[in-house]
């Protein structure tokens, strides 16, 4: 049974990320089905971006509650246990503004990665992970998120979401700078959409 929304609370815009879906033929969830499921939860203005599990929507619950709602609904509907990470649009804008690699993001946006975890990493997480960095990879931590610049590409990097999750002790999902910006645009949190652009 899908829980009814709290219609008395103020609705806000959120960004939702699903970890590890539609990768290598595993954990298949069509985006049209995912949007329909979100609508059944009472979420509004539901949009998806590409096939890797990126959502923008409005709802009247806390981010933590929305994560549980969607995780439970996905398990019931698709039989999959998929970690979901939800942040409100203002938090997402904060991530955009705190990007520590602006020059690399402009020149190589697909190699600058935002790593988000369900539980905030320890303050020294980036420092400890630098021991695993290779090929000029750079790490930085801004608040509750990690940023990685994969100068040589991420295909053979040791800094996978699985490794990050082990260090942090919580599921981690990653998105490149292009996706971060696109989700910010869809969420409508930036007063000047042209403030940060891609070449």
Secondary structure as UniProt FT lines:
FT   TURN            7..8
FT   STRAND          12..18
FT   TURN            24..25
FT   HELIX           31..40
FT   TURN            41..42
FT   STRAND          44..49
FT   TURN            50..53
FT   STRAND          54..59
FT   HELIX           63..78
FT   STRAND          84..88
FT   HELIX           89..97
FT   HELIX           102..107
FT   HELIX           109..111
FT   STRAND          112..117
FT   TURN            123..124
FT   HELIX           125..129
FT   HELIX           130..132
FT   TURN            135..136
FT   STRAND          138..142
FT   TURN            143..144
FT   STRAND          145..149
FT   TURN            151..152
FT   TURN            155..156
FT   HELIX           161..168
FT   STRAND          172..176
FT   HELIX           177..187
FT   TURN            193..194
//
